[in-house]
Amino acid sequence: MTTADHLPGEQIVRTLGVVSANSVRARNVGRDLTAAFRNITGGEVGAYRDLLTESREQALNRLEEKAREMGADAIIALRVTSGEVMQGVSEILAYGTAVKLD
């Protein structure tokens, strides 16, 4: 996986198409209380950082699995974005172009 549009030293022989995967997670009361405290005292909200890190890793793992199912050797033009599905529920979306290499 790379954010680049090509892989140095590799020849792309076929574009298989767009591949995407996501992870949708909800906050919980414990994390919300920690975040509220941090909002008062300042500093990083580790519980949310960890939640988003886990979500991103899950989305990327799912993306890789889907690309393999398509027969891809690599994913180029990788992008990761996030959004709020509803209050307290966030989505991490990973997408890119699945390709076959020479």
Biopython code that builds the backbone (N, CA, C, O; Angstrom):
import numpy as np
from Bio.PDB.StructureBuilder import StructureBuilder

atoms = [
    (1, "MET", "N", (0.844, -1.180, 0.000)),
    (1, "MET", "CA", (0.000, 0.000, 0.000)),
    (1, "MET", "C", (0.884, 1.236, 0.000)),
    (1, "MET", "O", (1.871, 1.327, 0.729)),
    (2, "THR", "N", (0.493, 2.187, -0.847)),
    (2, "THR", "CA", (1.220, 3.432, -0.896)),
    (2, "THR", "C", (0.280, 4.577, -1.270)),
    (2, "THR", "O", (-0.713, 4.380, -1.970)),
    (3, "THR", "N", (0.608, 5.758, -0.798)),
    (3, "THR", "CA", (-0.166, 6.937, -1.188)),
    (3, "THR", "C", (0.275, 7.456, -2.548)),
    (3, "THR", "O", (-0.391, 8.304, -3.141)),
    (4, "ALA", "N", (1.393, 6.949, -3.038)),
    (4, "ALA", "CA", (1.906, 7.379, -4.341)),
    (4, "ALA", "C", (1.057, 6.786, -5.471)),
    (4, "ALA", "O", (0.322, 5.818, -5.275)),
    (5, "ASP", "N", (1.177, 7.388, -6.647)),
    (5, "ASP", "CA", (0.433, 6.910, -7.809)),
    (5, "ASP", "C", (1.173, 5.820, -8.578)),
    (5, "ASP", "O", (0.644, 5.271, -9.545)),
    (6, "HIS", "N", (2.382, 5.509, -8.153)),
    (6, "HIS", "CA", (3.161, 4.441, -8.766)),
    (6, "HIS", "C", (4.113, 3.878, -7.720)),
    (6, "HIS", "O", (4.312, 4.471, -6.660)),
    (7, "LEU", "N", (4.694, 2.737, -8.030)),
    (7, "LEU", "CA", (5.656, 2.098, -7.135)),
    (7, "LEU", "C", (7.020, 2.113, -7.806)),
    (7, "LEU", "O", (7.197, 1.482, -8.848)),
    (8, "PRO", "N", (7.981, 2.813, -7.237)),
    (8, "PRO", "CA", (9.313, 2.863, -7.841)),
    (8, "PRO", "C", (9.874, 1.458, -8.068)),
    (8, "PRO", "O", (9.865, 0.618, -7.168)),
    (9, "GLY", "N", (10.353, 1.225, -9.265)),
    (9, "GLY", "CA", (10.944, -0.063, -9.610)),
    (9, "GLY", "C", (9.932, -1.144, -9.959)),
    (9, "GLY", "O", (10.318, -2.278, -10.242)),
    (10, "GLU", "N", (8.667, -0.821, -9.945)),
    (10, "GLU", "CA", (7.626, -1.803, -10.259)),
    (10, "GLU", "C", (6.834, -1.350, -11.477)),
    (10, "GLU", "O", (6.633, -0.154, -11.688)),
    (11, "GLN", "N", (6.394, -2.294, -12.262)),
    (11, "GLN", "CA", (5.596, -2.020, -13.449)),
    (11, "GLN", "C", (4.153, -2.442, -13.183)),
    (11, "GLN", "O", (3.887, -3.610, -12.900)),
    (12, "ILE", "N", (3.229, -1.495, -13.272)),
    (12, "ILE", "CA", (1.811, -1.817, -13.132)),
    (12, "ILE", "C", (1.325, -2.331, -14.478)),
    (12, "ILE", "O", (1.409, -1.632, -15.488)),
    (13, "VAL", "N", (0.815, -3.558, -14.485)),
    (13, "VAL", "CA", (0.366, -4.159, -15.748)),
    (13, "VAL", "C", (-1.147, -4.105, -15.914)),
    (13, "VAL", "O", (-1.659, -4.204, -17.029)),
    (14, "ARG", "N", (-1.862, -3.947, -14.797)),
    (14, "ARG", "CA", (-3.314, -3.880, -14.895)),
    (14, "ARG", "C", (-3.889, -3.176, -13.674)),
    (14, "ARG", "O", (-3.464, -3.406, -12.542)),
    (15, "THR", "N", (-4.855, -2.323, -13.932)),
    (15, "THR", "CA", (-5.602, -1.676, -12.859)),
    (15, "THR", "C", (-6.869, -2.490, -12.636)),
    (15, "THR", "O", (-7.652, -2.704, -13.562)),
    (16, "LEU", "N", (-7.063, -2.939, -11.407)),
    (16, "LEU", "CA", (-8.212, -3.780, -11.098)),
    (16, "LEU", "C", (-9.422, -2.980, -10.639)),
    (16, "LEU", "O", (-10.552, -3.466, -10.690)),
    (17, "GLY", "N", (-9.183, -1.763, -10.193)),
    (17, "GLY", "CA", (-10.290, -0.908, -9.786)),
    (17, "GLY", "C", (-10.127, -0.357, -8.390)),
    (17, "GLY", "O", (-9.152, -0.632, -7.691)),
    (18, "VAL", "N", (-11.108, 0.427, -8.012)),
    (18, "VAL", "CA", (-11.107, 1.041, -6.690)),
    (18, "VAL", "C", (-11.438, -0.026, -5.651)),
    (18, "VAL", "O", (-12.321, -0.860, -5.854)),
    (19, "VAL", "N", (-10.726, 0.017, -4.558)),
    (19, "VAL", "CA", (-10.986, -0.872, -3.439)),
    (19, "VAL", "C", (-11.169, 0.013, -2.204)),
    (19, "VAL", "O", (-10.434, 0.981, -2.009)),
    (20, "SER", "N", (-12.152, -0.328, -1.376)),
    (20, "SER", "CA", (-12.402, 0.478, -0.182)),
    (20, "SER", "C", (-12.820, -0.411, 0.982)),
    (20, "SER", "O", (-13.321, -1.520, 0.797)),
    (21, "ALA", "N", (-12.600, 0.103, 2.173)),
    (21, "ALA", "CA", (-13.002, -0.595, 3.396)),
    (21, "ALA", "C", (-13.167, 0.444, 4.489)),
    (21, "ALA", "O", (-12.547, 1.507, 4.461)),
    (22, "ASN", "N", (-14.011, 0.118, 5.447)),
    (22, "ASN", "CA", (-14.206, 1.073, 6.523)),
    (22, "ASN", "C", (-14.295, 0.382, 7.872)),
    (22, "ASN", "O", (-14.375, -0.842, 7.974)),
    (23, "SER", "N", (-14.278, 1.207, 8.892)),
    (23, "SER", "CA", (-14.486, 0.766, 10.262)),
    (23, "SER", "C", (-15.355, 1.828, 10.914)),
    (23, "SER", "O", (-15.056, 3.020, 10.834)),
    (24, "VAL", "N", (-16.419, 1.399, 11.553)),
    (24, "VAL", "CA", (-17.336, 2.322, 12.208)),
    (24, "VAL", "C", (-17.352, 1.967, 13.689)),
    (24, "VAL", "O", (-17.635, 0.831, 14.068)),
    (25, "ARG", "N", (-17.046, 2.951, 14.511)),
    (25, "ARG", "CA", (-16.961, 2.711, 15.953)),
    (25, "ARG", "C", (-17.756, 3.755, 16.717)),
    (25, "ARG", "O", (-17.882, 4.906, 16.297)),
    (26, "ALA", "N", (-18.284, 3.320, 17.847)),
    (26, "ALA", "CA", (-19.015, 4.225, 18.732)),
    (26, "ALA", "C", (-18.179, 4.519, 19.969)),
    (26, "ALA", "O", (-17.404, 3.686, 20.438)),
    (27, "ARG", "N", (-18.361, 5.712, 20.471)),
    (27, "ARG", "CA", (-17.718, 6.075, 21.732)),
    (27, "ARG", "C", (-18.441, 5.340, 22.854)),
    (27, "ARG", "O", (-19.498, 4.744, 22.648)),
    (28, "ASN", "N", (-17.842, 5.397, 24.060)),
    (28, "ASN", "CA", (-18.544, 4.851, 25.216)),
    (28, "ASN", "C", (-18.437, 5.824, 26.380)),
    (28, "ASN", "O", (-17.672, 6.788, 26.324)),
    (29, "VAL", "N", (-19.186, 5.576, 27.408)),
    (29, "VAL", "CA", (-19.274, 6.501, 28.544)),
    (29, "VAL", "C", (-17.911, 6.732, 29.188)),
    (29, "VAL", "O", (-17.578, 7.861, 29.545)),
    (30, "GLY", "N", (-17.128, 5.678, 29.337)),
    (30, "GLY", "CA", (-15.801, 5.822, 29.945)),
    (30, "GLY", "C", (-14.909, 6.768, 29.159)),
    (30, "GLY", "O", (-14.235, 7.621, 29.737)),
    (31, "ARG", "N", (-14.907, 6.617, 27.852)),
    (31, "ARG", "CA", (-14.108, 7.504, 27.004)),
    (31, "ARG", "C", (-14.643, 8.926, 27.056)),
    (31, "ARG", "O", (-13.868, 9.883, 27.073)),
    (32, "ASP", "N", (-15.960, 9.068, 27.082)),
    (32, "ASP", "CA", (-16.553, 10.404, 27.129)),
    (32, "ASP", "C", (-16.191, 11.130, 28.418)),
    (32, "ASP", "O", (-15.927, 12.332, 28.399)),
    (33, "LEU", "N", (-16.175, 10.412, 29.538)),
    (33, "LEU", "CA", (-15.800, 11.031, 30.816)),
    (33, "LEU", "C", (-14.335, 11.465, 30.799)),
    (33, "LEU", "O", (-13.990, 12.544, 31.281)),
    (34, "THR", "N", (-13.484, 10.616, 30.240)),
    (34, "THR", "CA", (-12.064, 10.962, 30.115)),
    (34, "THR", "C", (-11.891, 12.193, 29.229)),
    (34, "THR", "O", (-11.117, 13.097, 29.547)),
    (35, "ALA", "N", (-12.618, 12.217, 28.117)),
    (35, "ALA", "CA", (-12.529, 13.356, 27.194)),
    (35, "ALA", "C", (-13.033, 14.629, 27.859)),
    (35, "ALA", "O", (-12.443, 15.695, 27.682)),
    (36, "ALA", "N", (-14.110, 14.531, 28.616)),
    (36, "ALA", "CA", (-14.643, 15.712, 29.310)),
    (36, "ALA", "C", (-13.624, 16.253, 30.300)),
    (36, "ALA", "O", (-13.454, 17.467, 30.414)),
    (37, "PHE", "N", (-12.949, 15.370, 31.012)),
    (37, "PHE", "CA", (-11.917, 15.796, 31.957)),
    (37, "PHE", "C", (-10.762, 16.469, 31.218)),
    (37, "PHE", "O", (-10.270, 17.514, 31.641)),
    (38, "ARG", "N", (-10.339, 15.863, 30.117)),
    (38, "ARG", "CA", (-9.244, 16.445, 29.317)),
    (38, "ARG", "C", (-9.641, 17.797, 28.737)),
    (38, "ARG", "O", (-8.796, 18.678, 28.576)),
    (39, "ASN", "N", (-10.898, 17.961, 28.430)),
    (39, "ASN", "CA", (-11.383, 19.234, 27.903)),
    (39, "ASN", "C", (-11.196, 20.348, 28.934)),
    (39, "ASN", "O", (-10.972, 21.506, 28.580)),
    (40, "ILE", "N", (-11.290, 19.985, 30.199)),
    (40, "ILE", "CA", (-11.104, 20.953, 31.282)),
    (40, "ILE", "C", (-9.622, 21.176, 31.546)),
    (40, "ILE", "O", (-9.184, 22.320, 31.670)),
    (41, "THR", "N", (-8.848, 20.106, 31.635)),
    (41, "THR", "CA", (-7.435, 20.211, 32.023)),
    (41, "THR", "C", (-6.497, 20.397, 30.835)),
    (41, "THR", "O", (-5.366, 20.854, 31.002)),
    (42, "GLY", "N", (-6.956, 20.049, 29.647)),
    (42, "GLY", "CA", (-6.105, 20.141, 28.464)),
    (42, "GLY", "C", (-5.291, 18.876, 28.274)),
    (42, "GLY", "O", (-5.144, 18.076, 29.198)),
    (43, "GLY", "N", (-4.775, 18.704, 27.097)),
    (43, "GLY", "CA", (-3.941, 17.547, 26.800)),
    (43, "GLY", "C", (-4.603, 16.586, 25.838)),
    (43, "GLY", "O", (-5.757, 16.753, 25.444)),
    (44, "GLU", "N", (-3.838, 15.577, 25.476)),
    (44, "GLU", "CA", (-4.303, 14.587, 24.511)),
    (44, "GLU", "C", (-5.304, 13.640, 25.157)),
    (44, "GLU", "O", (-5.151, 13.258, 26.318)),
    (45, "VAL", "N", (-6.313, 13.269, 24.409)),
    (45, "VAL", "CA", (-7.323, 12.322, 24.877)),
    (45, "VAL", "C", (-6.907, 10.938, 24.374)),
    (45, "VAL", "O", (-7.271, 10.523, 23.273)),
    (46, "GLY", "N", (-6.148, 10.249, 25.195)),
    (46, "GLY", "CA", (-5.581, 8.966, 24.809)),
    (46, "GLY", "C", (-6.609, 7.917, 24.445)),
    (46, "GLY", "O", (-6.377, 7.109, 23.546)),
    (47, "ALA", "N", (-7.744, 7.918, 25.131)),
    (47, "ALA", "CA", (-8.769, 6.915, 24.849)),
    (47, "ALA", "C", (-9.308, 7.072, 23.424)),
    (47, "ALA", "O", (-9.518, 6.078, 22.729)),
    (48, "TYR", "N", (-9.528, 8.301, 22.991)),
    (48, "TYR", "CA", (-10.012, 8.538, 21.628)),
    (48, "TYR", "C", (-8.904, 8.291, 20.615)),
    (48, "TYR", "O", (-9.154, 7.766, 19.530)),
    (49, "ARG", "N", (-7.685, 8.667, 20.967)),
    (49, "ARG", "CA", (-6.556, 8.396, 20.071)),
    (49, "ARG", "C", (-6.457, 6.904, 19.806)),
    (49, "ARG", "O", (-6.306, 6.476, 18.661)),
    (50, "ASP", "N", (-6.542, 6.110, 20.874)),
    (50, "ASP", "CA", (-6.440, 4.660, 20.729)),
    (50, "ASP", "C", (-7.609, 4.100, 19.917)),
    (50, "ASP", "O", (-7.421, 3.205, 19.094)),
    (51, "LEU", "N", (-8.803, 4.621, 20.144)),
    (51, "LEU", "CA", (-9.983, 4.176, 19.403)),
    (51, "LEU", "C", (-9.810, 4.441, 17.908)),
    (51, "LEU", "O", (-10.097, 3.573, 17.083)),
    (52, "LEU", "N", (-9.346, 5.625, 17.564)),
    (52, "LEU", "CA", (-9.166, 5.968, 16.148)),
    (52, "LEU", "C", (-8.008, 5.188, 15.528)),
    (52, "LEU", "O", (-8.074, 4.798, 14.363)),
    (53, "THR", "N", (-6.946, 4.962, 16.307)),
    (53, "THR", "CA", (-5.821, 4.169, 15.799)),
    (53, "THR", "C", (-6.277, 2.751, 15.483)),
    (53, "THR", "O", (-5.947, 2.212, 14.427)),
    (54, "GLU", "N", (-7.035, 2.145, 16.395)),
    (54, "GLU", "CA", (-7.560, 0.793, 16.162)),
    (54, "GLU", "C", (-8.487, 0.768, 14.952)),
    (54, "GLU", "O", (-8.439, -0.163, 14.149)),
    (55, "SER", "N", (-9.319, 1.779, 14.822)),
    (55, "SER", "CA", (-10.249, 1.844, 13.692)),
    (55, "SER", "C", (-9.500, 1.972, 12.375)),
    (55, "SER", "O", (-9.846, 1.312, 11.394)),
    (56, "ARG", "N", (-8.470, 2.822, 12.348)),
    (56, "ARG", "CA", (-7.689, 2.998, 11.119)),
    (56, "ARG", "C", (-6.994, 1.699, 10.742)),
    (56, "ARG", "O", (-7.006, 1.310, 9.574)),
    (57, "GLU", "N", (-6.387, 1.022, 11.716)),
    (57, "GLU", "CA", (-5.700, -0.238, 11.435)),
    (57, "GLU", "C", (-6.685, -1.292, 10.927)),
    (57, "GLU", "O", (-6.366, -2.060, 10.019)),
    (58, "GLN", "N", (-7.879, -1.324, 11.515)),
    (58, "GLN", "CA", (-8.889, -2.274, 11.074)),
    (58, "GLN", "C", (-9.317, -1.980, 9.636)),
    (58, "GLN", "O", (-9.445, -2.902, 8.830)),
    (59, "ALA", "N", (-9.537, -0.714, 9.311)),
    (59, "ALA", "CA", (-9.926, -0.345, 7.949)),
    (59, "ALA", "C", (-8.825, -0.718, 6.949)),
    (59, "ALA", "O", (-9.117, -1.237, 5.871)),
    (60, "LEU", "N", (-7.568, -0.457, 7.301)),
    (60, "LEU", "CA", (-6.462, -0.790, 6.402)),
    (60, "LEU", "C", (-6.305, -2.299, 6.237)),
    (60, "LEU", "O", (-6.013, -2.773, 5.139)),
    (61, "ASN", "N", (-6.496, -3.052, 7.307)),
    (61, "ASN", "CA", (-6.430, -4.517, 7.203)),
    (61, "ASN", "C", (-7.550, -5.048, 6.311)),
    (61, "ASN", "O", (-7.333, -5.948, 5.500)),
    (62, "ARG", "N", (-8.733, -4.493, 6.464)),
    (62, "ARG", "CA", (-9.858, -4.903, 5.615)),
    (62, "ARG", "C", (-9.604, -4.533, 4.152)),
    (62, "ARG", "O", (-9.938, -5.290, 3.241)),
    (63, "LEU", "N", (-9.009, -3.361, 3.945)),
    (63, "LEU", "CA", (-8.677, -2.918, 2.593)),
    (63, "LEU", "C", (-7.705, -3.889, 1.936)),
    (63, "LEU", "O", (-7.901, -4.290, 0.789)),
    (64, "GLU", "N", (-6.673, -4.260, 2.656)),
    (64, "GLU", "CA", (-5.689, -5.200, 2.131)),
    (64, "GLU", "C", (-6.341, -6.540, 1.804)),
    (64, "GLU", "O", (-6.044, -7.139, 0.770)),
    (65, "GLU", "N", (-7.218, -7.009, 2.669)),
    (65, "GLU", "CA", (-7.910, -8.277, 2.429)),
    (65, "GLU", "C", (-8.779, -8.213, 1.168)),
    (65, "GLU", "O", (-8.786, -9.150, 0.369)),
    (66, "LYS", "N", (-9.503, -7.120, 0.992)),
    (66, "LYS", "CA", (-10.345, -6.973, -0.195)),
    (66, "LYS", "C", (-9.502, -6.915, -1.465)),
    (66, "LYS", "O", (-9.875, -7.491, -2.487)),
    (67, "ALA", "N", (-8.374, -6.225, -1.401)),
    (67, "ALA", "CA", (-7.491, -6.135, -2.569)),
    (67, "ALA", "C", (-6.945, -7.517, -2.935)),
    (67, "ALA", "O", (-6.857, -7.859, -4.114)),
    (68, "ARG", "N", (-6.584, -8.297, -1.939)),
    (68, "ARG", "CA", (-6.099, -9.658, -2.207)),
    (68, "ARG", "C", (-7.186, -10.509, -2.849)),
    (68, "ARG", "O", (-6.920, -11.297, -3.756)),
    (69, "GLU", "N", (-8.424, -10.337, -2.363)),
    (69, "GLU", "CA", (-9.544, -11.080, -2.958)),
    (69, "GLU", "C", (-9.749, -10.717, -4.421)),
    (69, "GLU", "O", (-10.226, -11.538, -5.204)),
    (70, "MET", "N", (-9.390, -9.482, -4.795)),
    (70, "MET", "CA", (-9.493, -9.039, -6.192)),
    (70, "MET", "C", (-8.322, -9.545, -7.023)),
    (70, "MET", "O", (-8.335, -9.431, -8.248)),
    (71, "GLY", "N", (-7.304, -10.105, -6.361)),
    (71, "GLY", "CA", (-6.106, -10.564, -7.052)),
    (71, "GLY", "C", (-5.042, -9.502, -7.185)),
    (71, "GLY", "O", (-4.133, -9.640, -8.003)),
    (72, "ALA", "N", (-5.133, -8.450, -6.405)),
    (72, "ALA", "CA", (-4.183, -7.342, -6.486)),
    (72, "ALA", "C", (-2.854, -7.695, -5.834)),
    (72, "ALA", "O", (-2.786, -8.470, -4.880)),
    (73, "ASP", "N", (-1.802, -7.099, -6.384)),
    (73, "ASP", "CA", (-0.469, -7.207, -5.795)),
    (73, "ASP", "C", (-0.144, -5.994, -4.936)),
    (73, "ASP", "O", (0.731, -6.048, -4.072)),
    (74, "ALA", "N", (-0.862, -4.892, -5.181)),
    (74, "ALA", "CA", (-0.576, -3.653, -4.462)),
    (74, "ALA", "C", (-1.796, -2.731, -4.511)),
    (74, "ALA", "O", (-2.720, -2.923, -5.301)),
    (75, "ILE", "N", (-1.762, -1.741, -3.648)),
    (75, "ILE", "CA", (-2.767, -0.673, -3.651)),
    (75, "ILE", "C", (-2.009, 0.636, -3.779)),
    (75, "ILE", "O", (-1.122, 0.933, -2.980)),
    (76, "ILE", "N", (-2.368, 1.420, -4.795)),
    (76, "ILE", "CA", (-1.743, 2.728, -4.976)),
    (76, "ILE", "C", (-2.786, 3.815, -4.703)),
    (76, "ILE", "O", (-3.980, 3.537, -4.592)),
    (77, "ALA", "N", (-2.317, 5.035, -4.600)),
    (77, "ALA", "CA", (-3.181, 6.200, -4.374)),
    (77, "ALA", "C", (-4.044, 6.013, -3.117)),
    (77, "ALA", "O", (-5.214, 6.397, -3.092)),
    (78, "LEU", "N", (-3.453, 5.423, -2.088)),
    (78, "LEU", "CA", (-4.157, 5.162, -0.840)),
    (78, "LEU", "C", (-4.562, 6.466, -0.164)),
    (78, "LEU", "O", (-3.768, 7.401, -0.064)),
    (79, "ARG", "N", (-5.799, 6.515, 0.295)),
    (79, "ARG", "CA", (-6.311, 7.648, 1.054)),
    (79, "ARG", "C", (-7.064, 7.113, 2.259)),
    (79, "ARG", "O", (-7.677, 6.047, 2.198)),
    (80, "VAL", "N", (-7.014, 7.858, 3.348)),
    (80, "VAL", "CA", (-7.755, 7.521, 4.557)),
    (80, "VAL", "C", (-8.474, 8.783, 5.002)),
    (80, "VAL", "O", (-7.876, 9.855, 5.089)),
    (81, "THR", "N", (-9.748, 8.646, 5.280)),
    (81, "THR", "CA", (-10.544, 9.790, 5.707)),
    (81, "THR", "C", (-11.433, 9.368, 6.871)),
    (81, "THR", "O", (-11.613, 8.179, 7.135)),
    (82, "SER", "N", (-11.976, 10.347, 7.551)),
    (82, "SER", "CA", (-12.863, 10.039, 8.666)),
    (82, "SER", "C", (-14.069, 10.949, 8.629)),
    (82, "SER", "O", (-14.039, 12.021, 8.023)),
    (83, "GLY", "N", (-15.113, 10.519, 9.274)),
    (83, "GLY", "CA", (-16.325, 11.318, 9.344)),
    (83, "GLY", "C", (-17.203, 10.819, 10.468)),
    (83, "GLY", "O", (-16.998, 9.731, 11.006)),
    (84, "GLU", "N", (-18.172, 11.623, 10.808)),
    (84, "GLU", "CA", (-19.105, 11.254, 11.854)),
    (84, "GLU", "C", (-20.379, 10.725, 11.199)),
    (84, "GLU", "O", (-21.014, 11.433, 10.417)),
    (85, "VAL", "N", (-20.751, 9.497, 11.512)),
    (85, "VAL", "CA", (-21.945, 8.878, 10.962)),
    (85, "VAL", "C", (-23.175, 9.424, 11.675)),
    (85, "VAL", "O", (-24.179, 9.759, 11.046)),
    (86, "MET", "N", (-23.081, 9.506, 12.978)),
    (86, "MET", "CA", (-24.092, 10.117, 13.829)),
    (86, "MET", "C", (-23.382, 10.538, 15.107)),
    (86, "MET", "O", (-22.212, 10.202, 15.292)),
    (87, "GLN", "N", (-24.037, 11.243, 15.969)),
    (87, "GLN", "CA", (-23.370, 11.721, 17.172)),
    (87, "GLN", "C", (-22.796, 10.544, 17.962)),
    (87, "GLN", "O", (-23.512, 9.617, 18.340)),
    (88, "GLY", "N", (-21.502, 10.608, 18.197)),
    (88, "GLY", "CA", (-20.834, 9.564, 18.959)),
    (88, "GLY", "C", (-20.375, 8.373, 18.153)),
    (88, "GLY", "O", (-19.791, 7.442, 18.710)),
    (89, "VAL", "N", (-20.625, 8.376, 16.839)),
    (89, "VAL", "CA", (-20.236, 7.252, 15.984)),
    (89, "VAL", "C", (-19.405, 7.787, 14.828)),
    (89, "VAL", "O", (-19.871, 8.618, 14.049)),
    (90, "SER", "N", (-18.168, 7.302, 14.723)),
    (90, "SER", "CA", (-17.260, 7.768, 13.684)),
    (90, "SER", "C", (-16.895, 6.642, 12.727)),
    (90, "SER", "O", (-16.879, 5.467, 13.094)),
    (91, "GLU", "N", (-16.604, 7.033, 11.494)),
    (91, "GLU", "CA", (-16.185, 6.096, 10.463)),
    (91, "GLU", "C", (-14.791, 6.475, 9.997)),
    (91, "GLU", "O", (-14.480, 7.649, 9.801)),
    (92, "ILE", "N", (-13.965, 5.463, 9.825)),
    (92, "ILE", "CA", (-12.686, 5.612, 9.144)),
    (92, "ILE", "C", (-12.836, 4.877, 7.824)),
    (92, "ILE", "O", (-13.166, 3.691, 7.805)),
    (93, "LEU", "N", (-12.597, 5.573, 6.722)),
    (93, "LEU", "CA", (-12.708, 4.994, 5.388)),
    (93, "LEU", "C", (-11.335, 5.010, 4.730)),
    (93, "LEU", "O", (-10.676, 6.047, 4.664)),
    (94, "ALA", "N", (-10.918, 3.852, 4.247)),
    (94, "ALA", "CA", (-9.661, 3.727, 3.513)),
    (94, "ALA", "C", (-10.000, 3.289, 2.090)),
    (94, "ALA", "O", (-10.834, 2.406, 1.887)),
    (95, "TYR", "N", (-9.350, 3.909, 1.110)),
    (95, "TYR", "CA", (-9.617, 3.531, -0.276)),
    (95, "TYR", "C", (-8.393, 3.802, -1.128)),
    (95, "TYR", "O", (-7.536, 4.613, -0.778)),
    (96, "GLY", "N", (-8.329, 3.108, -2.254)),
    (96, "GLY", "CA", (-7.221, 3.268, -3.174)),
    (96, "GLY", "C", (-7.508, 2.493, -4.439)),
    (96, "GLY", "O", (-8.631, 2.045, -4.668)),
    (97, "THR", "N", (-6.482, 2.339, -5.259)),
    (97, "THR", "CA", (-6.609, 1.631, -6.522)),
    (97, "THR", "C", (-5.840, 0.314, -6.435)),
    (97, "THR", "O", (-4.635, 0.300, -6.184)),
    (98, "ALA", "N", (-6.548, -0.779, -6.644)),
    (98, "ALA", "CA", (-5.930, -2.105, -6.631)),
    (98, "ALA", "C", (-5.272, -2.349, -7.987)),
    (98, "ALA", "O", (-5.883, -2.113, -9.029)),
    (99, "VAL", "N", (-4.027, -2.820, -7.972)),
    (99, "VAL", "CA", (-3.282, -3.042, -9.220)),
    (99, "VAL", "C", (-2.554, -4.382, -9.203)),
    (99, "VAL", "O", (-2.242, -4.942, -8.152)),
    (100, "LYS", "N", (-2.300, -4.869, -10.415)),
    (100, "LYS", "CA", (-1.445, -6.045, -10.619)),
    (100, "LYS", "C", (-0.088, -5.540, -11.081)),
    (100, "LYS", "O", (0.002, -4.608, -11.880)),
    (101, "LEU", "N", (0.958, -6.161, -10.574)),
    (101, "LEU", "CA", (2.320, -5.788, -10.942)),
    (101, "LEU", "C", (2.934, -6.842, -11.843)),
    (101, "LEU", "O", (2.506, -7.996, -11.853)),
    (102, "ASP", "N", (3.946, -6.431, -12.602)),
    (102, "ASP", "CA", (4.666, -7.332, -13.506)),
    (102, "ASP", "C", (5.497, -8.296, -12.683)),
    (102, "ASP", "O", (6.188, -9.148, -13.242)),
]
sb = StructureBuilder()
sb.init_structure("model")
sb.init_model(0)
sb.init_chain("A")
sb.init_seg("    ")
for serial, (resi, resn, name, xyz) in enumerate(atoms, 1):
    if name == "N":
        sb.init_residue(resn, " ", resi, " ")
    sb.init_atom(name, np.array(xyz, "f"), 0.0, 1.0, " ", f" {name:<3s}", serial, name[0])
structure = sb.get_structure()
